[in-house]
Amino acid sequence: MKKDVHPKEYREVIFEDVTAGKRFLIGSTVATEKTDKWDDGKVYPVFQIEISSASHPFYTGQSKVIDTAGRVDKFKKRAAAAKPKAAKKSKR
């Protein structure tokens, strides 16, 4: 294996779905700043995510609109600004 190519720190990380409130303990190399206790009493790094299998419509069978950064509003404003104006009728 080549040196300095692969991540060095592989450890157990708590992935917290902030939309559904579910937490998963999974091995990962993701960089984290927070830590929290897991059910076994040990402290693990925590990484917050917006969508997981607990909140994704494909897995839950429920349709939800998740707008964490105002994306829907931004799209509506862009769409309203881009509507073509009615063409003027010329008199002949």
ABEGO torsion letter per residue (X at the ends): XBBGABBABBBBBBBBBAAAGBBBBBBBABBBABBBBBAAGBBBBBBBBABBAAABAAAAGBBBBBBAAGAAAAAAAAAAAABBBBBBBBBX
